[in-house]
Amino acid sequence: MSQYTQPQPQQPYAPAQTPGTRPARNGLGIAALVLGIIGTVSGLIPFFFWLAGILGLIALILGLSARGRVKRGEATNKGVATFGAVLGLVALVLSVVGAVLTFKAVDDVVNDINKSATSSAAAKPADTGEGTAKDEAKGEAKGESLAEGDTAVYDDDLEITVNAPAAYTADEFAIGHTKGNSAYKVTVVIENKGKEKFDATLTTVDARAGEDGVNAEQIFDDKVGEGFSGTVLPGKKVTATYAFDAPADAKNLTVEVSPGFEWDAQQWDLKL
């Protein structure tokens, strides 16, 4: 009797995977190179430093990540990844340099605009009785101190006058007065002869006393110290009284008045 063996179905064989046949993942290196090139070119164009910084940072990160893939055997473009990372670093450097140069250029332009917009002043001597102040010649006040009663006249027809100092007695609750020192009050008048209203709120008045120019502290009590406030309309004037504390032996008081950021500060040398 013959023995019959039923053939067994053949099991399909799974193809054996050969190590190293997995496709290389070179995308990060290529992206780093492309972004590095664009970032470097952007860094050479004025005002595009921000784009160079962004692209350079991304390119540097992608390039370093791509080199990591190469070390793990997942990628084969080590040179491309390295070059992309280097270009990303170059783009970052160019971004910093471009930012510094751009900000410096903008700052120079702003300073030039402020200088051109600053209103300079001329001195109008006090009326001595020999003619009106308008009839007297104007001398440049820049770099020179004015005397009591003199008027600083600005280009926009703003006029500031500081009158002669007078001895002042501060009350017992006054702030800024030191016992043994002398106190003097000074009247400052601002007249707006221009065509635009003037905001007097930003006006500052400071003083120094004596030959050594020590700081003369401003005195505040119920009579003085309020300063200027509000707006001065064209053709109007406003007056404020200040008091300063000075050493008892001081012979002069230098008062500096600044109408605001757009005007030059002027000084008056007052005899005590």
C-alpha positions in Angstrom: 0.0 0.0 0.0 1.5 3.2 -1.0 1.6 6.0 1.5 0.3 9.3 0.2 1.5 12.5 1.9 -0.6 15.6 1.3 1.6 18.5 0.4 1.7 21.3 3.0 1.0 24.8 1.8 4.1 26.9 1.5 4.4 29.8 3.9 5.4 33.0 2.1 8.8 34.2 3.1 9.2 37.8 4.3 12.0 39.5 2.4 15.0 39.9 4.6 15.8 43.5 5.4 19.4 44.4 4.6 20.9 46.8 7.0 21.6 50.2 5.6 19.0 50.1 2.8 16.7 52.6 4.6 16.5 55.9 2.5 18.7 58.7 3.8 17.0 61.5 5.6 18.9 64.5 4.1 16.0 67.0 4.2 17.2 68.9 7.3 20.7 69.5 5.8 19.2 70.8 2.6 16.8 73.1 4.4 19.6 74.4 6.6 21.7 75.2 3.5 18.8 77.0 1.7 17.8 79.0 4.7 21.5 79.8 5.5 22.0 81.2 2.0 18.8 83.3 2.1 19.7 84.6 5.6 23.2 85.5 4.6 22.0 87.4 1.6 19.4 89.2 3.7 22.0 90.3 6.2 23.8 92.2 3.4 20.7 94.2 2.6 20.0 97.3 4.7 17.0 97.1 7.0 16.6 93.3 6.4 18.7 92.4 9.5 15.6 91.0 11.2 15.0 88.5 8.4 18.6 87.5 8.5 18.4 86.9 12.2 15.3 84.7 12.0 16.5 82.6 9.0 20.0 82.3 10.4 18.8 81.0 13.7 16.6 78.4 12.0 19.4 77.4 9.6 21.8 76.9 12.5 19.3 74.7 14.4 18.5 72.6 11.3 22.1 72.3 10.4 23.1 71.0 13.8 20.1 68.6 13.8 21.2 67.3 10.4 24.7 66.7 11.6 23.2 64.6 14.4 21.3 62.5 11.9 24.6 62.0 10.0 26.3 60.7 13.2 23.4 58.3 13.7 23.7 57.0 10.2 20.3 58.4 9.2 21.7 60.9 6.7 24.6 61.1 4.3 25.0 64.9 3.6 27.4 65.9 6.3 29.0 68.6 4.2 25.7 70.2 3.3 24.5 70.2 6.9 27.8 71.7 8.1 27.8 74.4 5.5 24.1 75.2 6.3 24.9 75.6 10.0 27.9 77.8 9.2 25.8 80.0 6.9 23.2 80.3 9.6 25.8 81.5 12.1 27.1 84.0 9.5 23.5 85.3 9.0 23.1 85.8 12.7 26.4 87.8 12.9 25.3 89.9 9.9 21.9 90.4 11.6 23.5 91.8 14.8 25.8 94.1 12.8 22.9 95.3 10.6 20.8 96.0 13.7 23.6 98.1 15.3 24.2 100.1 12.1 20.5 100.6 11.5 19.7 101.8 15.1 22.8 104.1 15.0 21.6 105.6 11.7 18.1 106.2 13.0 19.5 107.7 16.2 21.7 110.1 14.1 18.7 111.1 12.0 16.5 111.7 15.1 19.3 113.8 16.7 19.7 115.9 13.5 15.9 116.5 13.5 15.9 117.5 17.1 18.8 119.8 16.6 17.1 121.5 13.6 13.8 121.7 15.6 15.4 123.2 18.7 14.5 126.8 19.0 17.5 129.0 19.8 17.4 132.3 21.7 18.7 135.7 21.5 19.2 138.2 24.3 17.0 141.2 24.7 18.7 143.6 27.2 16.5 145.1 29.9 15.0 148.5 29.1 17.4 151.1 30.5 15.3 154.1 29.7 17.3 155.1 26.7 14.8 153.4 24.3 12.4 150.5 24.2 13.8 147.0 24.4 12.7 146.4 20.8 14.9 149.3 19.6 18.0 147.8 21.2 20.2 145.4 19.4 19.9 141.7 20.1 23.0 139.8 21.1 23.3 136.0 20.9 22.6 134.5 24.3 23.9 131.1 23.5 26.9 130.3 25.7 26.5 133.6 27.6 24.6 134.3 30.8 22.0 137.1 30.9 21.6 139.8 33.6 18.7 140.5 35.8 15.8 141.9 33.8 17.2 140.7 30.5 14.8 138.8 28.2 15.6 135.6 26.2 13.8 135.8 22.9 13.3 132.5 21.0 12.9 132.0 17.3 9.2 131.3 17.8 8.8 134.7 19.6 8.6 133.1 23.1 10.1 135.5 25.6 11.4 134.7 29.1 12.5 137.3 31.6 14.1 136.8 35.0 13.9 139.7 37.4 16.3 140.7 40.1 16.4 138.5 43.2 14.9 139.7 46.5 15.5 138.5 50.1 12.9 136.0 51.2 11.8 134.8 54.6 10.7 131.2 54.5 8.1 130.1 57.0 8.9 127.5 59.7 7.3 124.7 57.7 9.1 125.5 54.5 10.8 122.6 52.6 14.2 123.2 51.0 15.5 125.9 53.4 18.5 125.1 55.6 18.9 127.0 58.9 21.8 129.5 58.6 21.4 129.9 54.8 19.9 132.8 53.1 16.7 132.6 50.9 16.0 134.6 47.8 12.9 134.8 45.6 13.0 135.3 41.9 10.2 136.2 39.5 10.1 134.6 36.1 7.9 135.9 33.3 7.0 134.0 30.2 5.3 135.9 27.4 4.0 134.2 24.3 4.4 136.6 21.3 4.1 133.8 18.8 1.2 132.4 16.8 0.9 129.1 18.6 -0.1 128.4 22.2 2.7 127.5 24.6 2.4 124.7 27.2 4.2 126.1 30.3 3.8 122.8 32.3 7.2 121.5 31.1 9.1 124.7 32.1 11.8 124.0 34.7 13.7 126.6 36.8 16.9 125.7 38.6 19.6 127.7 40.4 23.2 127.5 41.6 24.7 129.9 44.1 28.2 131.4 44.8 31.5 131.1 43.0 31.6 127.4 43.4 28.2 127.0 41.8 26.7 124.9 44.6 23.1 123.7 44.0 20.6 126.2 45.4 17.7 124.0 46.6 14.3 125.3 45.7 12.1 126.3 48.6 8.5 125.2 48.9 6.0 126.8 51.3 2.5 128.2 51.1 3.7 131.3 49.1 6.3 129.9 46.6 7.1 126.7 44.8 4.0 126.1 42.6 5.9 126.9 39.3 4.3 127.2 35.9 1.2 125.3 34.8 -1.4 125.4 32.0 -1.2 126.9 28.5 -0.2 130.4 27.5 -2.2 131.7 24.5 -0.6 133.9 21.8 -0.3 137.5 23.1 -0.5 136.4 26.8 2.0 136.1 29.6 2.3 134.1 32.8 4.4 134.8 35.9 5.7 132.5 38.6 7.8 133.1 41.7 10.5 130.8 42.9 12.6 130.8 46.0 16.0 129.3 46.4 18.2 128.4 49.4 21.8 129.8 49.1 24.8 129.9 51.4 24.9 133.1 53.5 28.1 134.3 51.9 27.0 133.7 48.3 27.3 136.8 46.1 25.5 135.6 43.0 22.7 133.3 42.0 22.7 131.7 38.6 19.2 130.9 37.5 18.6 128.5 34.5 15.2 128.4 32.8 14.3 125.6 30.3 10.9 126.2 28.5 10.8 122.5 27.4 12.5 119.9 25.3 12.3 121.9 22.0 14.0 125.0 23.4 17.5 125.8 24.6 17.9 126.5 28.3 19.1 130.0 29.2 20.9 131.3 32.3 20.7 134.5 34.2 23.6 135.6 36.5 21.9 137.5 39.3 23.8 139.6 41.9 22.8 139.0 45.5 
